[in-house]
Amino acid sequence: MPRGDGRLNHNLDSEQPGPQDACGVFGVWAPKEEVAKLTYFGLYALQHRGQEAAGMAVSDGSGVVVYKDVGLVAQVFDEPTLASLRGQVAIGHTRYSTTGGSTWENAQPTIRSSSSGTTIALAHNGNLVNTAELTRELAGTSLDSDGATSDTALVTMLLASHPDLSVEAAALEVLPKLRGAFSFVFMDETTLYAARDPHGVRPLVLGRLERGWVVASETAALDIVGASVVREVEPGELLAIDVEGLRSFRFATPEPKGCIFEYVYIARPDATIAGRNVYATRVEIGRRLAEEHPVDADLVIGVPESGIPAAIGYAEASGIPYGSGLMKNPYVGRTFIQPSQTLRQLGIRLKLNPLRENVRGKRLVVVDDSIVRGNTQRAIVRMLREAGALEVHVRISSPPVNWPCFYGIDFATRAELLANGLDNEGIRRSIGADTLGYVSVDGLIAATEQPKSRLCRACFDGEYPIDLPAENLIGKHVLEGVGRRVAVKPGAGKPAEPVSTAALAASLGVSTTPNRP
């Protein structure tokens, strides 16, 4: 059946999508609550962060059960399934793939059993940059990849490779070895864990239930399950929650570099990150856009949904009326029915259609969140002109995206980024706008009310806060091709032996592959 994508953005071109969201994670420890249903609703609130797959792990104290599948949260889980998942601790995940392809095997949570009998399930938001290095470390173990090619599976195997240590102790051994962005929720039979990388690139928050604790990617997920916000999980912090209470460990010195794109595009407008409301930030970005790029016009419109708050801010600061100019069909998303070439050329109209009476004869300011390849904006400008708009002035609530992200957002490659090959005038001509203006990096930073030193801005300025490995040992499918890649060991003059995930599977000692639902 057709599957709507559940996105909050305007991902119009399925052949060449825009920046794809990071994943969403949720965890709960609550012995007297229906933890599976709490996790379901928490994931539902985080659906915008990933629509490829969903899953959860639940424990009743004696064993961990994982249920996962490709699809949206509401498609993966139903009432009978949730009723069968009983326990006191649970974690959940809604996925967009940033390492490893979009397959059932790569759906999360991942699960592994150690030789001591402890079962570990883990869910991950972010992206590691030393996956090839971690794969080599596991080459001599008797652990199986279960067909997974994600960095999440690697971390789960690393945690399970210390049978002589408690999960807490194993985590404190493993976490300092990881490089990149990670916000983890994981669990064993009795305990909920949460950890965030030393830079805190991806958000992770702690909440309190009347009879338990919750951790989630965004505060909106806490709201939906009735949890009060306690605080953010600190960069470089590991939390453990069980019958003994909450324990905090520091595994690395914090060097905060929160993702600035969370404010622009990824997070829900009703979320709060580092004390700053996302909706308020986006409205303020729009105000600064109006100051930096004024224009004479009759109407300000936003591209649904993520462009609307900035459009409101632009209208407030400019004095130009705000109105609706584009109608989004909320039910059209990914589909298994492929359109013909003729219909594909009209594909944008499946998702957006102009309000002709509102735009005809008007000079429009069209506010959008970003330009990656330019396909979306090009189609929108053309559509608005066909609907009778006299002028179309495009304003973008982020700076030009010049660099790819390696920390959990699946941008296009640098070669595909429109701003990498064209200057502002070239981009304007490419999309067919009368004028084009981006908010400045300084204006965006000011709108977040965060110090520049605490924000990752790599996609805009190329300053990556976490060192990246050689180009041939990084990327979404690095583990799927690691057997064909060759790395040079530090200090060595010849190539190291390549390690494949197939070799890891061949060294199987314990198999923990859950049955496909």
SVG drawing of the C-alpha trace seen along z (x, -y; Angstrom):
<svg xmlns="http://www.w3.org/2000/svg" viewBox="-9 -48 66 68">
<polyline fill="none" stroke="black" stroke-width="0.4" points="0.0,0.0 1.2,-3.6 3.2,-4.9 3.1,-8.6 6.4,-9.8 5.2,-11.6 7.7,-14.4 7.2,-18.0 9.2,-19.4 8.5,-19.9 10.5,-17.0 9.1,-17.3 11.5,-15.5 11.7,-11.8 14.4,-11.2 16.6,-14.0 15.5,-14.6 16.7,-17.5 18.6,-17.1 17.3,-14.1 16.5,-14.2 18.5,-12.7 17.0,-9.7 14.9,-9.9 15.5,-8.0 13.4,-7.4 13.9,-5.4 11.8,-4.9 12.3,-3.2 9.0,-3.0 8.1,0.3 4.4,-0.4 3.7,-1.9 2.9,-0.5 6.4,-1.2 5.7,0.0 2.8,-2.4 4.9,-5.2 7.6,-4.4 5.2,-4.3 3.8,-7.7 7.3,-9.1 8.4,-7.8 5.2,-9.2 6.3,-12.6 9.7,-12.0 8.5,-10.7 9.8,-13.8 13.4,-12.7 13.2,-9.5 10.6,-7.6 12.5,-4.6 12.1,-2.2 10.9,-2.0 11.4,0.4 11.6,0.8 13.1,3.1 11.3,4.0 12.4,6.0 10.4,7.4 13.6,8.0 14.2,11.6 14.8,11.0 14.9,8.3 12.6,8.5 13.0,6.4 10.3,5.7 11.1,3.6 10.3,3.2 10.6,0.8 7.9,-1.9 6.4,-4.6 5.7,-4.1 2.0,-3.7 2.6,-1.1 5.1,1.0 3.1,1.2 -0.5,2.0 -2.5,2.5 -2.0,6.3 1.7,5.9 2.1,3.2 -0.1,5.2 2.3,8.1 5.4,6.0 5.3,5.9 8.0,4.8 9.6,2.1 12.2,0.7 12.1,-0.1 13.9,-2.0 12.7,-3.0 14.0,-4.3 12.7,-5.9 15.3,-5.8 16.7,-7.7 19.8,-5.9 23.1,-7.8 25.4,-4.8 24.2,-1.6 21.4,-1.2 17.7,-1.3 17.2,2.4 15.3,4.4 18.7,5.6 19.7,2.0 16.5,1.1 17.0,0.3 17.3,1.0 20.1,3.4 20.5,6.3 23.4,8.5 24.0,11.1 27.3,11.4 28.8,14.8 27.9,14.0 24.2,14.0 23.6,10.3 21.5,8.9 22.1,5.4 19.8,3.4 20.8,0.0 19.3,-2.9 21.4,-5.7 20.9,-9.2 23.9,-10.6 26.8,-9.2 30.2,-7.9 33.3,-8.8 35.6,-6.0 33.4,-3.0 36.2,-1.3 38.5,-1.6 35.9,0.0 35.3,2.8 38.9,3.7 38.8,3.8 36.0,6.4 37.7,8.5 39.1,10.9 36.0,11.4 33.3,14.1 30.5,11.6 28.2,11.5 27.0,8.5 23.7,10.2 23.8,8.7 23.7,5.1 26.0,2.6 25.4,-0.3 27.6,-2.0 24.9,-1.3 25.4,2.5 29.2,2.0 28.7,0.2 26.3,2.8 28.8,5.5 31.6,3.6 29.5,3.3 28.8,7.1 32.5,7.9 33.2,7.3 31.5,10.2 33.7,9.8 32.4,6.3 29.0,4.9 27.2,3.0 28.0,-0.3 31.7,0.6 31.7,1.8 30.1,-1.5 32.7,-3.5 35.3,-1.4 33.7,-1.7 32.3,-5.3 35.7,-7.1 36.7,-5.1 33.9,-6.5 34.4,-9.5 31.6,-11.4 28.1,-12.3 26.1,-10.0 23.1,-10.3 22.4,-6.7 19.7,-5.1 20.4,-1.5 19.4,1.1 20.0,4.5 17.4,6.6 17.0,4.2 18.6,0.9 18.1,-2.1 21.2,-3.9 21.7,-7.1 24.9,-8.7 25.8,-11.7 29.1,-12.4 31.5,-14.9 30.5,-17.6 26.7,-17.1 26.1,-17.4 22.7,-15.8 20.2,-16.7 19.2,-14.4 17.0,-15.3 16.1,-13.7 12.5,-13.8 10.7,-12.7 7.5,-10.7 5.6,-10.3 6.8,-6.7 9.9,-6.7 12.3,-8.4 12.4,-9.2 15.1,-10.2 14.4,-11.4 15.8,-13.3 13.5,-16.3 11.5,-17.8 8.3,-17.4 8.5,-13.7 8.6,-14.2 5.5,-16.5 3.5,-13.9 4.0,-11.2 3.4,-13.6 7.0,-13.8 8.5,-17.0 11.8,-18.2 14.6,-17.8 17.7,-18.8 19.7,-17.9 22.0,-14.9 25.4,-16.6 28.0,-16.2 30.3,-13.4 27.9,-12.0 26.5,-8.5 23.3,-8.0 22.2,-4.7 18.6,-4.3 17.4,-1.3 15.8,-0.4 18.8,-2.1 17.9,-5.4 19.7,-7.6 23.5,-7.6 25.7,-9.9 29.2,-9.2 31.5,-11.5 33.4,-9.5 34.9,-12.6 35.5,-16.3 32.6,-18.2 33.3,-20.4 29.8,-21.5 29.2,-21.8 25.4,-21.5 24.1,-21.2 22.9,-24.6 20.7,-22.9 18.5,-21.5 17.2,-25.1 16.8,-25.7 15.1,-22.5 15.4,-19.2 13.7,-19.8 10.0,-20.2 9.0,-23.9 7.7,-23.1 11.0,-21.7 13.5,-23.4 17.3,-23.0 19.9,-24.4 17.1,-26.5 16.0,-28.1 12.6,-27.4 12.9,-26.3 9.8,-28.2 11.0,-31.4 14.4,-30.9 12.9,-30.4 10.7,-33.5 13.8,-35.5 15.7,-34.2 13.0,-35.6 13.2,-39.0 17.0,-39.0 16.4,-37.9 14.1,-40.9 16.8,-43.3 19.6,-41.7 17.6,-41.3 14.7,-43.8 12.5,-44.0 9.4,-45.7 6.6,-43.1 2.9,-42.6 2.8,-39.3 5.2,-37.0 4.5,-33.3 6.3,-30.3 7.0,-27.0 5.2,-24.4 6.1,-23.5 9.6,-24.5 9.6,-27.8 6.5,-29.2 7.9,-30.5 10.7,-32.4 8.1,-33.8 6.1,-35.1 9.2,-36.7 10.0,-38.3 6.5,-39.7 6.7,-41.1 10.0,-42.9 9.3,-44.1 5.7,-45.2 4.7,-43.2 1.5,-41.2 1.9,-37.4 -0.4,-35.0 -0.8,-31.5 0.4,-30.9 1.1,-27.2 -1.2,-24.4 0.4,-21.1 -1.3,-17.7 -0.4,-16.0 -1.3,-12.6 1.1,-12.3 4.6,-10.9 6.6,-8.0 4.6,-5.6 5.1,-2.2 3.2,-3.3 5.7,-5.0 4.3,-7.7 4.9,-7.8 7.4,-10.3 4.6,-12.7 3.2,-12.6 6.6,-12.7 7.2,-16.1 4.1,-17.3 5.1,-15.5 5.4,-18.7 1.7,-19.2 1.1,-16.0 2.5,-17.7 2.2,-21.4 -0.3,-23.5 -0.5,-27.3 -3.5,-29.3 -4.0,-31.1 -6.4,-33.8 -3.8,-34.7 -0.7,-34.9 -2.2,-36.1 -0.9,-39.6 1.3,-39.8 4.9,-40.4 5.8,-37.5 8.5,-36.9 8.9,-33.2 10.7,-32.0 12.2,-28.5 14.6,-26.8 17.5,-25.8 18.7,-25.3 20.6,-22.0 20.4,-21.1 17.8,-23.8 15.3,-21.4 12.6,-22.3 12.9,-26.0 13.2,-25.9 9.9,-24.0 8.1,-26.3 9.2,-29.5 8.0,-28.1 4.7,-27.0 4.0,-30.4 4.7,-32.2 2.3,-29.9 -0.2,-30.8 0.1,-34.5 2.7,-35.9 4.3,-39.1 7.6,-38.7 9.1,-35.9 11.7,-36.9 13.3,-33.9 14.6,-34.2 16.4,-31.4 16.5,-31.0 19.9,-29.4 23.2,-30.3 24.3,-28.6 24.9,-24.9 28.5,-24.4 29.6,-21.3 28.2,-17.9 27.4,-16.7 29.1,-13.6 27.4,-13.9 23.9,-12.6 22.3,-14.5 22.3,-12.9 23.0,-15.9 23.9,-15.5 27.6,-15.1 29.6,-18.3 29.6,-18.0 25.8,-18.0 25.4,-21.0 24.3,-24.0 26.1,-26.6 29.4,-24.7 29.5,-25.5 27.6,-28.7 27.7,-32.2 24.5,-33.9 23.7,-35.3 24.3,-32.0 21.9,-30.3 19.3,-33.0 19.4,-32.4 19.3,-28.7 16.1,-28.7 14.5,-31.5 13.9,-33.9 13.8,-37.7 16.0,-38.1 17.6,-35.7 18.8,-36.3 20.2,-34.0 20.4,-34.8 24.1,-35.3 25.9,-32.9 26.2,-35.6 22.5,-36.4 21.6,-32.7 23.9,-32.3 22.4,-35.4 18.9,-34.0 19.8,-30.8 21.0,-32.9 23.9,-30.4 27.6,-31.3 29.2,-30.7 31.8,-28.5 29.1,-26.1 27.6,-25.4 28.6,-23.1 28.3,-25.1 30.3,-22.8 27.7,-22.5 27.9,-26.3 31.6,-27.1 33.4,-23.8 34.8,-23.9 34.3,-20.3 34.6,-20.1 35.4,-16.4 38.3,-15.2 37.3,-13.2 39.1,-10.1 40.3,-9.6 37.6,-10.1 37.6,-6.5 36.8,-5.4 33.7,-7.5 30.2,-7.7 26.8,-6.2 27.8,-2.9 31.3,-2.6 30.6,0.7 28.9,2.2 32.1,1.7 34.7,1.9 35.9,5.2 36.8,3.5 38.5,0.6 42.1,0.4 43.4,-1.7 46.9,-2.4 47.7,-1.7 49.2,-4.7 53.0,-4.5 52.9,-1.7 54.2,-1.9 51.9,0.7 48.2,1.2 46.4,3.0 44.4,6.1 40.9,5.2 38.1,6.3 34.6,7.1 31.4,7.4 31.1,10.9 34.3,11.9 32.7,10.7 29.6,12.8 31.9,15.8 33.4,15.5 30.0,16.1 30.1,17.3 26.7,16.2 23.7,15.5 21.0,13.1 19.1,12.3 15.5,11.5 12.7,13.0 11.3,10.8 7.9,9.6"/>
</svg>
